[in-house]
Amino acid sequence: MDVLLHSGSRGSGQRGKGVGCYVTDEQGKEYLDAVSGLWCVNVGYGRRELAEAAYEQIVELAYFPLVMSHSPAIKLAAKLLELLGFEGKVHFSNSGSEANEVAFKIARQYHSQTSNNSGWRYKIISRYRAYHGSTMGALSATAQAERRSKYEPLVPGFLHVYPPYCYRCPFGQTYGSCNIECATSIENTVIHEGPESVAAIIVEPVISGGGVIVPPDEYLPILREICDRYGILLIFDEVVSGFGRLGKMFGHEHWGIKPDIITLAKGITSGYLPLSATAVQQHIFETFLDEPGTTGHFRHVNTFGGHPASTAVSLRNIDILETERLPERAAQMGAYLMAELSPLREHPYVGDLRGKGMLLGIELVADQQTKEPLAGEKVGAIVAYCMNQGVIIGRNTNTVPGYANVLIIAPPLVLTLADADVLVTTLRQALDSQL
Ligand SMILES: Cc1ncc(COP(=O)(O)O)c(C=O)c1O
C-alpha cells in the first residue's frame, strides 16, 4: 500500500470550493465526492498547478487552430502516443461524444478508401447498456433504450449486441462453464450482417455508465481476434476508463491487447478544461494521405478542439498522474475498497459487487434469489441518504427500463484510506436505512 501513504487533502469547508476529494456547497456543507464529478476529476479538486498551466498558456498563446497546430497540442499528442505505446496520430476534440463521432467517421472513411467494395463497410457494432455519448452518432452507438427514446430514429448503420454481463448472463450461462458466448456470438452477428459491411466494433473495456459491467478476462482478446479475422476496426472508448481509473493508465492494458482507434476525454484534463482525443494507429492514418483537392484526407474541422489551454492543462495533469503514481494508487485503493465492501455481499439488497480499480458498482436487488431489481425509489433513497450524510455516490440512470439499480463508486484517485472508510460506512448505513 506504499502509494496510499501520502495524504490526500480534506476539503477546505469554503463555500462553492473543491479540494482533493471534497466539494463544499453554498451552505458550507462538505461532501466526499465519490463520483469525481462525472467520473472525471481523477487528480482531485483544487490543483493550483492546473490553473497555472491554463493561465500561463493563455498569456503565451490564447488560441490557435489545429488546422495548423500549436506546441502544447503537438507535445500532448506525442505524450499520449508514448503512453499508449503505439505509433499513430491523434485528433483533438472537446468532449467524449465528439471523440467517438470522429472515431466513427474515421472508421467509415478508412474502409471506404481501402476496401474493394468501396463505401459498403459502414456498420458500427456496440453493446446493449453501453453509453458512448449524446450527439446523434454517439447516441446511435449508445444502446440504452431510455436515453434514445424520443430522439429516434437515429443514425442508420448502428447495431447492438449483448454485453458481457455475467450477473445476468444474456445467454443463460454461468462463467466457468460457459464458452464466453458474449464474445463468440459477436462473430455470428458479423457473419449474419455480412463481414464486408461491418466497419468497427466500439467497446468500453468496462461498461461504466451502463452499470459497471466488467467482462470476463477472455472477452476482449476474443473480440480482438474477431476484428482481425474480418478486417473490422476495434475502437476502445476509454472516455471513463482512461487516465488511471481502472488501475492502469489505460483500461485496455489489463488485457494486453491494442485497439485500432482509442477515444479519450474526462480524465485527460481531470475535468479542469474540456478536451478529448481520438488516437489511431499509423496504418490507418496513412490511408488518409492524399493530394490537395481530393477527399481522401479527414475533412473534420473543430474550432475549439485541442485548445492550447486545454492541452497545456492535460500535459500537466498527466504529469501529476505519473509523478504521484495515481493509476497504481487506484489499483491499490480500488482493491482496498472492494475488500472493505465485500461483507455487503451478504446484505439482502446487494445482488452483485463488481469493478476494476477505482470504478465499482453495487447492483441492488429486492431478492437475491430472483435478482429482481430493487425498486427505483429505494435506490434513489439510498443515494439521497448518502448525500445527506455528505457522501456523493452515482447510480446508472436512463439505461434499461426497470434497471436503474446499480450504485456507482468512482472517487478521485487521491482518495485516502480514511475517506474510503467513510464511504464504506456510509454505504452500509444507507443500505440498512431502507430495510
Ligand atoms: C464511456 C463514455 N463515452 C462517451 C461519453 C461522452 O462524453 P461527453 O459527455 O464528454 O460527451 C461518456 C460520458 O459520460 C462516457 O461515459
The ligand as a Gaussian input file, in Angstrom:
#p B3LYP/6-31G(d) Opt

LIG

0 1
 C      -17.999000       5.812000     -21.965000
 C      -18.388000       7.204000     -22.366000
 N      -18.181000       7.591000     -23.625000
 C      -18.510000       8.824000     -24.047000
 C      -19.056000       9.738000     -23.189000
 C      -19.431000      11.095000     -23.667000
 O      -18.569000      12.052000     -23.148000
 P      -19.027000      13.584000     -23.076000
 O      -20.048000      13.693000     -22.013000
 O      -17.740000      14.299000     -22.745000
 O      -19.526000      13.940000     -24.436000
 C      -19.273000       9.389000     -21.839000
 C      -19.858000      10.352000     -20.885000
 O      -20.168000      10.063000     -19.772000
 C      -18.940000       8.078000     -21.438000
 O      -19.182000       7.669000     -20.177000

